[in-house]
């Protein structure tokens, strides 16, 4: 018999109907009010003849309608495909086709790209929230329970080959992620989480799930604004916020010599290893900064530095959350001793069961319940995790994962490019930005190659610079040594 849990939203609306659930700009909704809005959306969506485990994609901004529609789709039991609105039409098309999406729900802001996608995928229907509200109401039997192992959401993450993979996230994954986080950070009656990260990312989606499970309000920001975020953190209304280094840097610059309200008890810092000077600056200003480690495959954080260890283990991602396990192994899968750098492997009930339509990736990524992250790190003598690199070549820019192979593939399609290599260069605003190094077979202007990339890549993936070189660094097996590309910038090699 499959293990079940009460319907998240219905249970929360039943237990604490009058608690504050969502705050957006000047408007507030209780869990009762949210459930009523969601019920209407559910009945209108039911008229589309979508059924359990059909795929419905959402291309939306951080707005209340996105929250309501996510919950409505959960009531029906469809698999929600979260789309990153920063991607191009061709990038989104692949995800829609790979997931066999039947319905696309999009904000009016994205009407132009939605029209393109509708033309590219004719068997898909598409609606805005306004259009959904005009659909007829159809009675539907609302599910009283969710099965823990059934798929709830699908989020695409880039692979080292440049082909995105759909991560299957179950209701159980989201449940155990919320439980693990609460056992680490604790719960307080006045807790309120400021969500300024995208809901289409696991960082944002996990905050929504915690809100329903904990009975905690979410203060939702359509887009990150350091001034507005600082105002809220100084007001006493917020106790927890999720950030990446680029966001935190901007907030600290705006904050200047001021400090946050004493109600702020946790600044959860993810999105890759944080620079030590940034952590030290937070300590100096009395900001409770907790570095964390996680990914789409782990349904958000899987390791977080506990409050009592944040000073003595500065720079560490902490220990695993209570339901999870972490080990570091060498190339043969053998456990490494403390301080030795190897591959980080993870195990726990918040980890995905696998990737959509990727049997080869599933076979190579999972081993007896352990997720092979490909990330490099080490455990110290007390078992604290230190992440050295988020995969050997991964670029993390403003919290977004960028794989060099994807950019290189686009560059190699340019008629003048014969070889291409991409690496991340440190940037004070974004943490890292991609730089591209190309060997040309005939003359081409940098601006023309950048324009070529602009037509094929999301804006955050477009190289900051295109640098022409005579050769690219390679090893004896002719494998590109991306890490050595930085020497071209630093002057260590002749250009």
N, C-alpha and C positions, 0 to 999 in steps of 0.2 A: 504494500500500500504506500502510495506516494505521500510524503510529508507536506502538510498544508499549514497556512497561516491566515488569520483573518485579513480580508481586504483592507489594505493600508488606510485609505482615505475614509472608508465607512467606519472602521473601528475608531479612528481618531475623532471623527465627527460625533460619534456616539459617546466616547469617553469624556472629551472636553470640548463640547460644541461652541462654547462662548470664548474660548481662548483666541488670542490674536494669532492668525496663521500667515498672512502675507501683507507686507507694506510696500507700496510702490508710489514714489513721489508723495502726494498728499492723501492717498487713498489707503484704506485698511479693510481687510476681509478677515472674518473669523473662520474657524474650521467649518461651522455650520453653513455660513454663507458660501464658502468655497464649494462645499459638497453640493449645494443647490445649483450653483452655476455649472459645475461639472456634470450633474445629472442631466441638465438640459442639453449640453454639448453631446453627451453620450447618446441621447435619443435622436438627435439630428444626425450624428455620425452613423447611427444604426440604419438610417434610410439609404446609405450608400452600399448596403449589402456586403460590407466587409465582415469577415468572420474571424474567429479565434486563430491566431498565428498567421493571418495575412500580414503583409508588411506595409506599413504606412510611414512615410518619411515626413519630417518636419524641417522646414527651412525658415527659422524665425529668430527674432531678437529677444533679448531678456525683457519680456513684457508679461503682464498678468495673463493674457490670452494663451501664451505658450505654456504657462504653468497649468492652466485649466485644461488645455487640450492634452497635455501629457497625462494627466490624471484620467481624463475621459477615455483615452485610448487604452489605458490600463483596465478600465472597467469592462471594456469589450474583450480584452485579452489579445489584442494584436501585438505584433513585434514592432516597436517604434525604432525607426532608423533615424538617427540624429545626424543632420547635415551641417557642416561647417560653412557658414555663408561667406567666408573669405575665399573659398575655392572658386575656380573657374567652372564654366558650364561643362567643359569636357571632363574635368575631374569629378564633378558631381554626377555626370552621366554614367561613368563607370560604376559608381556606388549604387545608383538606382537600378542599373541593369544587373549587377552582381547580386543584389538583394531581392530582385524581382518585385520591386515596389509596385503596389497597385494604386495607391493614392498619395499625392503630395499635398501637404498643407504648408502654405507660405505666407509671409507677411507681404502686404502691398508694396513695401519698399523693394521687394525682390521680384516684382512683376515681370520685368524685362528678362531676367535669367530664367524665371519660371516658364515663360513663353518658349524660350529656346529649349528648355528641358522637355516641355510637352511635345514639341516638334520632333525631338530626338527620340522620345519614347512614347509613341502614339497610343500604346495600350494602357497608359497611366492617366488617371483623372487628377485634376488639381483644383484646389480651392483656397481662398483666403478665409480668415476667421469671419469676416463680414458675410461672405457667401455661405459659409457653414450655417450662420444664424438664420438664413432664409430657407434652409432645407426643411422639409416636413418632419414633424416629431413622430418617431416610431417607437412603440413600446418595446423594451428589451429586458430580458431577465439579467439583472445585475449579479455579478459573481460575488458570493459571500466570502470566498476564500481564494487565495493564490497558492498555487503549488510552488514549493521552494525551488524545484529544479527546472521550472519552465522559463523560457526566455521572456524577458521583459523589454530589453533594449539592445540595440546594435549600434556600436560606435566604430567607425573606421579609423584605423591607425596605420601609418605608413610603414612599409617593410624595407629591409635593406636592399631589396631589388627594385624599389620604387613602386611596387604594386600594393595598394592599400589592402588591408585585411579587416574584415568585419568581426569585431570582438563580440561574442555572445555573452550578454550579462543577464543572469537569472534574477528572479525575485529574491532567491536565497542569497545570491552574491550581494545585493543591495542591503538586505537585512543584516547579514553578518558584518558588512562594512560599517553600518551604523552602530551595531552592538560593540564591535571592536574599538571604534572611535570613542564611544561613551565610557568604556572601561578604562581608556587611557586618559581622556580629558575630564571625565566626570560630567555630571549634569547638575545644573542649578535652576532654581525656580525662575530667575530673571534672565536666563539665557536667550539671546537673540543673535542670529548669524547674519552678517552682512555679506551678500552675494554680489560681487562685482566681477566675477569670472563667468565665462559663457556657459549657459545651460546645456549647450550641445557638447561640452566637454564633460568628462566624468567628474571633474572638480565641482562644476556647477550642479549637475544632476544629483550628485551624492548629497549636496546640501538640501535639495528638495526632499530627498528620501529621509534624511535625518529629521527634517522639520515635521513630517507626518508621523514618523516613528516616535520621536521625542515629545511631540506636542509643543514645538518651539517655533516662534515666528521667524520668517525670513524677510529681511529688508533687501529688496531686489533693486539693483541698478541696471538700467538699460545698457549702459556702457561705463567703463571705469572712468572716474573723474576724481583725481586726488584731492581736490578742494572739498567736494561733496563728501567723499569718504572720510576725510579728516574732521569735517563738521559733525558727522554722525558719531565718530569715535570719541569726540570731545563732549558730546551731548549727554552721555550716560545711557543711551538707548541700546548700544551694541556691546556685547560681551566677547564675541568671536568673529574673526574675519579670515578668509582664505586669500592668500596673495602669492605672487611669484616675485622674484627679485626686482624685475623692471618696475612693477607696481609699487613695491615698497620703497625703492629709491626715489620715485617721484613724490610719494607721500612724505618721506622724511625731508626732502628739499622744501616742500610747501609748509611743513610743520614748523620749520625753523627752530626756534628755541622753546617752543611750547611742548606740552606733554598731553597724553590722552587721559580721559576720565578714568578713575580708579575701577570702574565697572569692567573695563577691557581686561580680560584675563588670558586671552590667547590670540596671537597672530600666527596662524598656521601657514608656514612657508614651504611651498612645494615648487615643482617645475624645474628641478635640477639642483645640483649642489650650489649653495649660496657662497658668495665670496666672504671670507672671514672679516674684512673691514666692515661690511654691511651688518654682520651679526654683532660685532663689537659696538657699532654705533647704536644699535637697538638696546643693547645691554646698558650702555652709558645713559640712554634716555629713559631707562626703566620700562621699555616696551617688552612684554612677555612673548618672546619669539620662540616658536617651536618648529624646528626644521623637521620635515617629513619626507618620506620616500614612498612612491606609489606610481601606478600607471593605469592605463585603461583596462588592462588585463586583470588588475587586482581590485577593480571597482573603487578607485581612489586609494587613500593611504593604506599601507600595510605595515609600515614602521614609523614611529613618531617618538621624538625625544620627550620623555616625561618631564613634567614641570620641575621636579626636584633635581633633575640632571642637566637643566639647560645651561648652567654656568660652567660646571666642571667638565662637561663634554661638548663644549662649543664646537660646532662644525659637524657633529655627528647627526645622523638621521634617527638615532635612538635604537630601541629594541623593537622586536615585532609586537604588533597588537596581540592581545591575549589569545585569540583563536588561530593565530598564524605562526609559521615557523620560517626561519631564514638559515641558509647555510652558504658557505663560500667554498667553491671547488676548483681544482685545477683542470687542465684540458682533458684529463682522463676520468673526470668525475670524482676524484678522491678529495676528501675533506682537507682543507688547508688549516694550518695552525694560525693562532692569533697574529695579526699584523701582516700576514701574507696576502697579496692581492690576487684575486681570481674572479671567476664568474659568480654573480649573485644568483642563487636559486631560491624559490619561494614555494610555500605550500600553505593552504588554508581554504576555508569554505567561502571566502570572498573572491576567490580566483576563478576566472572564466573556465568553462568546460572546453573551450576551444574556439576556433575561427570558422566563420561561415564559408562553406565551399572550399576549404583549404586542407584536404587530408594530408598532404605532404608537410605543410607547416605544423599541423597538429602533431604529426608523428615525430618531427624533429624538435618541437618546442616543449613537449610534455614527456616526463619520464617518471612513471610510478607515482603520479600525483604531484610531482615537482614541476614548477614552471622555470624553464631555463630563460633567464631574462636577457642574457648577452651583455648585461651591465657589469662593470668592473668595480670591485670594492673589497673591503676587508672588515673583519670583526676584531675588535681589540680584546684584551685579556678578560674584560668583564662582559663581553658579548655585545658591545655597542657597534652598530653598523656605520661605516664610513663609505660613502659612494665616491669613487674616484672619477668615474666617467659614465655618462649615460649612453652606453654602447660606445664602441670604439670611435665611430665617426659621426655620431649623432650631433646635430647642432640644435641647441635650444635657444630660441629667440623670443623673448617676451612670453615665455611659457609655452610656445608652440614648438612642436617637434618637427625638425626639418632633416630629411635624409639626403646626403649629397648625391646619391645615385639617381634620385629622381630629377634633380636639377641637371646633372651631367647628361642624362638621357635627352633632355630638351636641347641642351647646348650642342650635343653631337648631331642633332637634326638640322642645325644651321649649315647652310651650304659652304661656309668658309672654315668651319671648325673641323679639325682632324683628330684632336685629342682634347679632353676636358677633365679637370679635377676641381673639386669644391671642398672647402673646409670652413670652419667657423673661426672668426676673428673676434676677440674681446671687444665689447662695446659698452660704454658707460650707461647707456639708456636701456638697451635690450638684452644685456648679458652677453649675447653673441649675435653676429650677423654673418650671413654666408658671403664668402669671396670666391669668385671663380677664376681659374687659371686655364688659359686655352692656348693650344698650339694651332696656328692657322695655316691653311694651305694657300690662301690668298688674302689680300688685304680686306679688313672689315673694321668699321668704326665701332668703338665701345658702345655708343648710344644706339647703334643699329642692332647690336646683339642683345642689348638690354630690352629694346622694343620687342624683339623676337620672343624673349622670355616673358615679357609682360602679357603677351597674347596667349600664353600657354601655362602660366603658373599663377598661383595665388600671390598677392602682393608681398606677403611676408616671406615668400620663398625666393623672390627675385634677388639675385646677387647685388650686394652693395657696390661691388666693383667687378669689372671684367679685366683681368690683367693678362697681357700677351707674354708668353714665355717661349723659349726655344725647345725645352724638353720638360717632361714631368718626371718627378722622382719615382722610381720603381725598384722593386727588389729583384733577386735572381730569377724568380718565377714570373717576372713581368707584372707583378701586382702593384697597382698604384699605391704609393705611400702618402696618403692624404695628410697625415700629421706633419710631414716635412714641407708641405706647401706653405706653411707659415713663414718659413725662412725666406721665401721670395719677398714677403712684406717687410721682414726685419732686416733684409739686406744680406742674409747669410749665403745667398746664392746669386749668381749673376743672372740678370734678366735679359 
